[in-house]
Amino acid sequence: MIHELLHLDKPLFILDIEATSLDVKEARIVELAFQRWESTGMTKEWQTRINPGGPIPAPASKIHGIFDADVVGK
């Protein structure tokens, strides 16, 4: 695990963002997630899906596996 490989002496936060595109001017976020790791292992994990306000392009869905139906009502 990460905490064993890095020999953590301070907490490490990992942030992951899934989006509709790689273009920072046009991309919209569809998922945010984070993990908190300490020397003993992962202590917190959280994720949420976000409706981007328009259709998620098929190439993006193919990469991250998040489809329009997954963000309805988010």
Secondary structure, DSSP 8 states (H G I E B T S, - for coil): -HHHHHT-SS-EEEEEEEES-S-TTT--EEEEEEEEEETTEEEEEEEEE---SS---HHHHHHH---GGGGTT-
